[in-house]
């Protein structure tokens, strides 16, 4: 076997070739199954391997993929970074920043040719629910209105009950309106893992995990809910997409020319927690169906949801699973708006922790990121997948993050740039961004 960073070549020789004995310059004696000696002539093999090695040595090496890291204005100790792109191409970075002596502020910055702009504050609070896996974001509506949300704790110190609060800005984030709740119930239950996409009619489509049907915080079924929200904060019809889902895995929502698709981690009566998909068309959601029958049985939430991205009718979905305690990160792509998908492609290096993000490109290619464990050091990895299903070599973006403290890295397409953000946890937490130039 010949190995280098970019290729692996296996050599297989027939017994007839190994038994050749016409040239005595280089022979090796072996014994057959009856103990009789016979000679193996190695000279032709040596000539072949030497020539192949010389040929491979002079092949041009694949150029490494550049990763250009940019500083952000987020203070040390900040967490929960998120990226979003408006219809005009503007890129927004949001994050949670700790306040002294306690509490957090939700801040954002705009990408400029010189780097990230001076940050602006959206809101502050001392009663917020702060998590490394469920955190705020900014979304830009089709009319340019900015929407931002955060999470407010509604129970005691050990409670996981919290609400979603959302605000809107009509002046680029200089001022913000009064908070609204996208969920109509005010029960002290979990309302989180919100996913938002703008629609053409100047509204937001929203899905989230909702515990309103649970008898208490720790038992019963978590539901996946849907509504729309106007730029004035008016709520549309509320619908239940699924009445029993995994309790705390991220949801994902994507818009295609044919409608919306929602992907999330489901939960069967037998505790199979595979990824499901539902499609919204003609005013209703389709019955959920398995995106992939992985068969991951786990009695508890793995806190590791899927990611979906669309670009016209191109759709990409990435997710983590671990059936039989064998972790893996997989990707599926579609060219018909998520109606059908191609062959599942595994992209990890053998020991992934998940925390996936995915990006669908106009070409039909996709980019996926995830966290891989290399010994004690988790690594943020990125790969590009061509439209015909060929994956590039993995690119190491950072090895300075923790599985949990690194949060959920996020990919976006900013013009021609593939931009990613994550939390660097080498010393004190610091938010990083980088352009990966495939």
N, C-alpha and C positions, 0 to 999 in steps of 0.2 A: 504494500500500500504506500502511495506517495501522498503526502499531505503538505499543503501550505495554507495560508490564511484564506485563500479564495477557492481552492478546489480540493477534491478528494478523489483519487483514482485507485480502483481496485484491480489487481491483476489475478487472473485465474488461468492455470495451465492444465492441459489435459495430461493424462497418464502416458499417452503415447509420446508427447513432447518431452516429458521428464525422463523417459526411458531411452532416449536417443543416445547411441554410444559410438557413433562413427568417427569422432575426433578425440584423440587421447591427450590433447594439450591441457585440458582441465576436466578431471573426472572426480566424482565422489562416489564412494562405494556405499550401497544400501543393501538391504535384505528383503526378499519378498516374504509372503505369508507362510512359506515352507522353510524359511531360513536359508535359502539359496542366495548367494551374493549376485548383485548386478550393478552395473556402472551407470551413473547419471552424468551426462555431459553438460556442464554448467556454462560452457563458453558462449553458446548462442544466447542464453538468457542474460549473461553479464553484458554482452555487446548491446543487446536490446535495451536493457535498463540504463546503461551508461549513456547511450544516445538519447533516450527519452529524457533523462535528467538534464543533459546539456540543452535540449530543446526547451524544456520548461524554464530553465534558468534565464534564458534570453527572451522569454515572453514578457511584454510590458506588464508591470504590476498594476493592479487596479488602484486608482487614486483614492486616497481616503476621503470620506465625506466630511466637508468642513462643518464644524459647529461653532458658531459665533455667539458668545455669551454677552448679554447687555446688563448693566447695573439697573436697578429699579429704585424709585424713591421711597419704597416701603421701609419703615424703620426696622431695626433689629427686633426680633421677637414676633414679627408679623406672621400671619398664616392664612391659609385658605385662598390662595391666588386663583383668579379665574380670568379668562380672556373672552372677548366677544368682538364681533366685527359688524359695523353698520352697513346699510345698503350703499352708502357713499364711500366705503372702504376704510373709514376711520376705525382704529383698533383701540379698544378699552381694556385696561388692566385694573381689576378690583381686588381688594384684599381686606382682611381684618387686622387692625392695629391695636395693640394693648394700650390702655390709658393708665395713668398714675392717679390715685393709688389702686383703682380697680376699674373694670369695665373695658369696653372695646369701642372703637369707631370703625365704620365702614368707609373706606376711602377708594378713590380711583384716580387713574392717570391716563392720558391720551398719548399714543405713540406719534412722534414727530420725526422729521429727518435727522434731528440732533439727538434723538433718544426719547425717553419718557418725560412728559411734562411735569411741572410741579403738581403735587397731588391736591385734590379737593376732597372735602369731607361730605358724605351723604347723610349720615346719622350717627348718633352716639347712644350707648346704653349700658347700664350696669346690671340688667336682668336678662341679658341675651343668652341663648343656648349656643355654645361654641363647640364645634366638633371638627376633627381633621378630615371627616368624610362627608359631611353635610354642611355646606357653607354658602354664603351669599354669591350673587352675581349681578351683572348689568346686562340688559338686553335692549337692543335698539329696535323700536317699532318702525314700520314702513314709512311713517310720516316724519321720522327723525326724533320722535319723543323717546326719552330714556326712561327705562323702568329698572328699578333696583329692589332687592328684597333682602331681608335678614330674618333670623329666627329668635323668638322670644320665649324664654322658659315660663311655663305656667304651673309647674308643680314645685315640690320641695327640692332640697339639695340633691337627693338621690333619685329624683324623678327624671324620666325621659319624656315627659309631656312638654310639648312646645307648639307654638303657633307660627305661621308665616305672616310677616308684615311686608307690604309692598308700597313703594312710593314712585311718583312720576315727576319728570322734569321736562319743561318745554323750552328751556334756555341753555341747553348743553351741559346741565349739571351745576349751574350756579345756584339755583334755588330748587327746592323739592316740595311737593304737596304733602297733604296729610296721609298717614298710612291707611291702607285698606287690607282686608283679609281675603285672599282668594277662596278660602274654604268658608262655607256658610255656618257650620256648626262651631260652637265655642266650648266643646267638651275638653276636659283636661286629658287629652290624649296626644299621641304623636301626629303631627302634620309636617311632613318634610320631604326631602329628596325631590325637590321641585325641579321640573324641566320645562323650559319656555322656548317657543319659537315664534317669531313674528309672522303674521299672515298678511295677505295682500289688502285686506279690508281695514288696515290700521288697528288691528287687534293683536293680542297675544293668545296663542294656544298654550294651555298649561295642563300638566299632569303631575300628580304627587301621591305619596303614600299617606294614607289617612286611617287613623285608628278609632274613628267615631263608633264603629260597630263592636269594639272590644268591651267586654264587661269590666275589665280593669286594664292597667297598663301592661300587664305581663301575660295575659292569656286572651284567647280569641283570635279572630282573623283580621289581618291588616288588608285594607282595600286599596286599589288603584283608582283614583278619581280624575275627572277631566272637567275643565270649563274654559271659557274664553273671557278675556278682560280687555276692555277698551282703554284708549289712552286717557280717558277721563275717570277710569277706575270702575266703570260699570261692568257687572258680571253677567255673562251669558248663561245659557242652560248648563246645569251640572249633570254629569253622567258618571256612572260607575262602569269602569272598563273590566275590572276583575275583582271578585269579592274575597279572594284569598291569595295573597302574595307573600313573598319573603319580606320580613319585617323591616329591614334596614339596609337594603342594597340600593344603590343609585339607580334611578330611572333614566331613560333617554328618549327624546322625541325628535323626529326629523320631518321636514316638509318636502313633498315632491309635487310635481305638476298634477298628480292624480289624487292628492290628499295627504293626510298625516300618517306616520307609522310610529307606534310606541313599542319599545322593547324594554324588558324588565325581567328580574328574576322571579319566577313563579314558585309556588309551593303546593305540592299535591298532598292528598290524604296520607300517602306513604312517605312523606318528607323527601320526595324527589324535588330538588331545587334547580331546575334547568331554566334556560332563557326562553321566554315566550314573546310573541309578536302579535299585535293587533293593529288593524288598519281602519282609518276613519274615512268614509266616503258616503256621500248622499245623506249626510246628517246623522250617521250612526257608526258605532264601532263594531267591527267584526268580532265574532267569538275568538278568544285567544287560542293560539296554536303554538306548538313547539317550534322554535327556530332550529334547534338541534336536539336530538334525543341523546343527550350525554349520559343520563342516568345517574346524576350525582345525588346520592342519598346522604343527607347530613341533618342531624337533629339540632338545628340552630342556625341562625343567620351568619353567613360568612363575611358580611359587610364588603361586598365585592361585586358591584353591579356592572351591567354592560354599557357600551357606548355605541351610538349610531350617528351617522353623518350622511348628508345628501348633497348632491350637486346636480341639479336637473333631475334626470331619471336615474343617475348613478347613485347607489346607496352602498354604504359599507357599515358592517356591524362587527364589533370586537367584544370578546367576553372571556372571563376566567372560569375555569371549572376544574374539578378534581375528583372524578369518579375513581373509586378504588384507591383513594389517597394518592393519585397520580396527577399532580397539578399541571395545567396547560393553559395557554392562551391561544384562542382560535379567531379566525376572521372569515367572514362571508361577504361576498359582494353581489350586487344586483345591477342590471342595466335596464330594468323595466319598472323602476319606482318601488322596488321592494315586494313586487308580486311573487317573484321567484328568485332564488339565489343559486349561485354556482356551487362548486365543490368547496367544502370546508378546508381551510389551510391552517395548519399549526405553525406558529411563528416564534415561540419562546425558545430559550436555550436549555431547557431541561429542568429548571427549578424556579419557576416564576412565582411571584407573590400577587400578580394581577395588577389592580389599579389602572385599568386600561383607558386609553383615549384613542379615538380614530378620526380620520379626516378623509373625506371623499374628494377627489380632484376632478376637474373638467375632462381630463383625458380618459377617465375610467380607472386610473390608478388609485390606490389608497395608501395612506400612511397610518401606522399604528404605533402606539407607545405603550409600554408596560414597565413594571418593576421586576427585575430579575435578581435572584439571590446568588451571589458568588462568594461562598464562604460567609464570613461575618459581615460582608459589605454589600448592601443592596445597590443595584445599579439601575439607572433610568435608561432604558433601551428604546430605540426607534428603528423601524424597518419600513421600506417602501415596497409595495406590492403592485406589480404591473397588472394591466387590464387582463392579461392572459394567465394570471395566477402565479407568476414567478416572483419570489421574494428576494430583495437585496440582502447583502450581508448586514447584520445588525450593527447599529451605530450606538456607541456609548456616549450619552449626553452628560451624565453626571454620576459619580459614585459617592456623592456627599449628601445622602438622604437616608432616612429611615423608612421602613415599610409603612409605619403609621405617620411619623412626623413629616414624611415627604408629601403627605396629603394625596391628592388626586391630580397628577399632572394633566394639563389641558393643551390640546393642539388646536390651532386655527390656521386658515389660509388668509394671509394678509397681502393682497396683491399677488405677487409671484413668490412671496416668502412663506415658508412653512415655519410658523412660530409656535414655541412651546413654553409653558411656565410650570414651575414646581417650587417646592420649599426646600432650600438647602439647609440641612441640619448638621453640618460638620461641627460647628461650635454653637453659637446662638442662632436660632432659626433666622434665615434670610431668604426672601423671595427672589428668585432668579427667572430670567427669560433668555431664550436663545433662538437663533435662526438656524435650521438644519438645511443645508444646501445640497439636496440630492441631485 
